[in-house]
Amino acid sequence: MGEATDAGATDPAGRLDSSELLRVLDTAVNPFCVTNLVGEVLWASGAIEELLGLSPAELVGRSLLELVAPASLPTALESLAAGNDYIHSRPDGPTGWEGAGPIVELIRADGSTLHCAVAVATPVRTGLSGFVMQLRRAEAVTALEDALAAMSRGDDIASILRHVIALLAGELPDVDVAVAHRCTPDDQVQVVGSPAGLEEAFWPGVLAGTPWQAVAEDPGLIVDHTTDDLPEPLRTTALGAGYRWRTATGVTATGPGQHRAYVAVWSRHAYESHVFSHQRIRRAAGHVGLVVQWEEGRRALEWAVTHDGLTGLANRSAFIGQLDEQRDQGLTAVLYLDLDDFKPINDDHGHALGDRVLAEVATRLRHAVRPTDVVARLGGDEFAVLCPDIGDLAAAGALAERLMAAVGDPITVDGVAVRVGLSVGIAELVAGEDADGVLARADEALRHAKTQGKRGWVAR
């Protein structure tokens, strides 16, 4: 069986003979090999070289067990024995054992290892004299399961997308897959899985004027084109790495941010992708869209748990959490803020206008504090500012003055001009004191400031 043309005759029923079967297997995307009943390789498809770094000629005559890493050898031997037992106990035809095989660690020609999922067909099913084995990278076989597990753990989006990349890369041999998205805190492009030096292909505007520009305009489109049309230096980098084709598509993930993601396949094949490859790429793009949608939902939920929905400031729970985490930050001050003359605005103009006033106050507070300060809405018209390493209480008082001036300017909403004031209580965080304690002292200082008159501050 060393040559595909040596074996078999045409079956009277019109089924493939063994030589035709091996020719079919040789065209398969995933690697196949045929071994005798003790594991010696009789034949291997051309796709196996990409997987193991060994050509079919280098494998034929060797025991496949020689390529099994020591940790997986007991599993491989047990599976081989089970296959032989099955052959001798099922002479009348298959009963369902075949197909499911083990996951084993194999040693590549360069000494590296990879885990492979092995699917097996025995002579009972094929009529050949040995085992027909399909080898697939294990991460491709379990990719969707691994992605779901990563999502359930709350892993970062890049880790989850790598599983989707492994799925597609396992289905399209001799390619590298990259995914880009903007579902990041700063809305910047993050590229996952890109070959070195080709990340720029995802940057806005870089591929303007090239065939791939259409992908940005129509996320459902697939553009399959030669790398010769890439702009420099991407063209030189891609050709130097052996890439001849770049297939790209986009997907818009429905969700709070409506972020768009892109999938690119860098291929070393001499010809463009087949329609079947496009189907796999579209399916992977759908998976990417679901991951981005999940990430947007997760971030939205996380934001809602830690922020005030009206003002966008940290809420009371998040503020207390950050206050409890203060360690070795120099003198840390807490400013407790309460608006003066806010109730008449709600009474005279309604709560809708009052809410917009609160939102404007929050914006002014954010702009008046230092970048390291944390501004929170504690509830109603009460706010707080956490000031790590502010130096001394005099500096905290100067900040209070700045906040009062910022809030005290007139606020105009829909042509209605209103004014509010600000009273401030200041307390220094004492070593060993919890958040509730320092907030209580700051609130006490605020009440004292109120008794002395509006638009003032007191430190305690």
Secondary structure, 3 states (H helix, E strand, C coil): CCCCCCCCCCCCCCCCCHHHHHHHHHCCCCCEEEECCCCEEEEECCCHHHHHCCCHHHHCCCEHHHHECHHHHHHHHHHHHHHHHHHHHCCCCCCCCCCCCCEEEEECCCCCEEEEEEEEECHHHHCCCCEEEEEEEHHHHCHHHHHHHHHHHCCCHHHHHHHHHHHHHHHCCCEEEEEEECCCCCCCCEEECCCCCCHHHHCCCCCCCCCCHHHHHCCCCEEEEEHHHCCCCHHHHHHHCCCCEEEEEEEECCCCCCCEEEEEEEECCCCCCCHHHHHHHHHHHHHHHHHHHHHHHHHHHHHHHHECCCCCCECHHHHHHHHHCCCCCCCCEEEEEEEECCHHHHHHHCHHHHHHHHHHHHHHHHHHCCCCCEEEEEECCEEEEEECCCCCHHHHHHHHHHHHHHHHCCEEECCEEECCEEEEEEEECCCCCCHHHHHHHHHHHHHHHHHCCCCCEEEC
